[in-house]
Amino acid sequence: MKISYDADVDAAYIYLASEIDSGSVSRTVPVDPQEIDGMINLDFDAEGLLVGIEVLEASRFLSPFLLRPEQPK
């Protein structure tokens, strides 16, 4: 698992697949923003496997440990 974080826009991407090539996400499913008072998107590949999670307003939803520039892989 790898996490990238852009502090300028407070968005994080959690990679659940070792590689996500351009165009390999075939479906993005938004989590109901009213349920969590924010925006989280689930990315699936063509086989229906969850490959990544996009978290907007990441500092509200993720531990500061996960948002550090260097984190465990």
C-alpha positions in Angstrom: 0.0 0.0 0.0 1.2 3.5 -0.9 -0.3 6.9 0.0 0.3 10.1 -1.9 -0.7 13.4 -0.3 -1.0 16.9 -1.9 -1.1 19.3 1.0 -1.9 22.2 -1.3 -5.4 20.7 -2.1 -5.6 18.5 1.0 -6.2 15.4 -1.1 -4.7 11.9 -0.6 -4.7 8.8 -2.8 -4.4 5.4 -1.2 -3.0 2.9 -3.7 -4.2 -0.6 -3.0 -2.7 -2.0 -6.2 1.1 -2.1 -6.7 0.7 -0.1 -10.0 -2.3 1.8 -11.4 -1.6 2.6 -15.0 -3.2 5.4 -16.8 -6.6 4.3 -18.0 -6.7 1.2 -15.8 -9.5 2.6 -13.5 -12.7 1.6 -15.2 -15.2 2.8 -12.6 -15.1 5.4 -9.8 -17.8 5.1 -7.1 -18.3 8.2 -4.8 -19.1 7.5 -1.2 -22.3 9.4 -0.2 -20.9 12.9 0.8 -23.9 13.4 3.2 -23.1 10.2 5.1 -19.5 11.2 5.9 -19.7 15.0 5.4 -16.9 14.9 2.8 -15.8 13.2 -0.4 -14.2 9.8 -0.8 -14.0 8.0 -4.2 -13.4 4.3 -4.7 -11.6 3.3 -7.9 -12.1 -0.1 -9.4 -10.4 -1.8 -12.3 -12.1 -3.6 -15.2 -12.2 -6.8 -13.2 -14.1 -5.1 -10.4 -11.1 -5.0 -8.0 -10.7 -2.0 -5.7 -7.4 -0.5 -6.7 -7.4 2.9 -5.0 -9.2 5.4 -2.7 -9.2 9.1 -3.2 -9.8 11.2 -0.1 -10.6 14.9 -0.4 -10.1 16.9 2.8 -7.7 14.2 3.8 -6.5 15.9 6.9 -10.0 15.5 8.4 -10.3 11.8 7.6 -6.8 10.3 7.8 -4.2 10.1 10.6 -1.4 12.7 10.4 1.0 9.8 10.4 -0.4 8.7 7.0 -0.1 12.2 5.5 3.6 12.5 6.3 5.9 12.9 3.3 7.8 9.7 4.1 5.6 6.9 5.3 5.9 3.1 5.4 5.0 1.2 2.2 
